[in-house]
Amino acid sequence: MSYNVNEKGYYGEFGGAYIPEMLYPNVEELRHNYLKITAEPEFQAEFDALLKDYVGRPTPLYFATRLSEKYNTKVYLKREDLCHTGAHKVNNTIGQILLAKRLGKTRIIAETGAGQHGVATATVCALMGLECIVYMGEVDIKRQAPNVARMKMLGAEIRPALSGSKTLKDATNEAIRDWINNPLDTYYIIGSVVGPHPYPDMVARFQSVISKEIKEQLLEKEGRENPDYVIACVGGGSNAAGTYYHFLDNEDVKIIAVEAAGLGVDSGESAATSALGKVGVIHGSKTLLMQTTDGQITEPYSISAGLDYPGVGPMHANLFKTGRAQFISITDEQAMDWGIKLSQMEGLIPAIETAHAFAVLDEMKFKPEDIVVINLSGRGDKDLNTYIDYFKL
Ligand SMILES: *Cc1c(COP(=O)(O)O)cnc(C)c1O
């Protein structure tokens, strides 16, 4: 059994492309071309060169000495926090902008919640000299002022989403509407392994550089390519998909997915999609999503804006359903405490999303000889105000 996507765009029962007819030509164009274009040697050479010289890859695999000692196991951190713009998201936006250019597109649109994907998209648009429009909920525009300013400096136009809860899912709806109205010149850069096929597979492939490097780096450091555990936080699931990708079909490597429990899984204020989700369709994909009994999408909650999404990508829904990955929910409080702990034990201030992944060290017991790789998906600069308010720093 493979845990990767099949030719029809499904991971088990999840995935597919559930889209309005008017989007069909755009999504079909992408589906027809993405594997062909990304396999071209010239594409790969340009992608690799930008990852190296612009993003700063390969990112290091760092042996965390003090954490390893305290938890009596071997903890390695994959340093995606060192990527340009501060997180893994740019791996994907570089890949998609190169694809957009080869499809002859001149206008780029994106959705963003916390602003991280918006910044990563605005960055590559500036790099390529392409027009950039970012849809963002009005509420998020107020909450994420520094990222709004960054996007403006990079030359992007921010368009507020004024409907619904005025957050990420509303911004996504606006971006989809824009794409329907501008099918010829516009390319939609989606920021995670979500959306209609081929987006989840395409984004996972661009992010798979993370596990490709982990294998090479572990071989050098430990004499074996495969760790015993890979651990990542899951919002939509892109950093996790990249971390798991080359280990998916090797069941000796155990996969741990960490979701945001918010104030607690049963508190009504949570974003723990696997624990609370039911099968449904969101943004063009059949997956697990938080919804009421009559199918209305439930507002998710997490202190970290990047994990605050009511669904999860179809790859992860399938990893959950099949039991290939173990899902663990971590509360705001546990994550925030790890923000301090990682800062003071390793000198690394993590994004709050990322801090969730580390709390697994308190929830599970590892053996001394186990190799445990945690993906450090992003740095905490963007979260400084949240840390300041929470800890009265
Ligand atoms: C956006 C973000 C996430 C969540 O998105 P995924 O697609 O699940 O990776 C996690 N960590 C950081 C640092 C982010 O910026």
The ligand as a Gaussian input file, in Angstrom:
#p B3LYP/6-31G(d) Opt

LIG

0 1
 C        2.164000      28.264000       8.149000
 C        3.013000      27.601000       9.161000
 C        2.696000      26.310000       9.667000
 C        1.437000      25.587000       9.295000
 O        1.284000      25.295000       7.937000
 P        1.556000      23.837000       7.367000
 O        1.051000      23.907000       5.975000
 O        0.764000      22.879000       8.198000
 O        3.002000      23.580000       7.453000
 C        3.564000      25.722000      10.566000
 N        4.686000      26.352000      10.980000
 C        5.017000      27.573000      10.527000
 C        6.270000      28.219000      11.023000
 C        4.192000      28.250000       9.614000
 O        4.537000      29.472000       9.182000

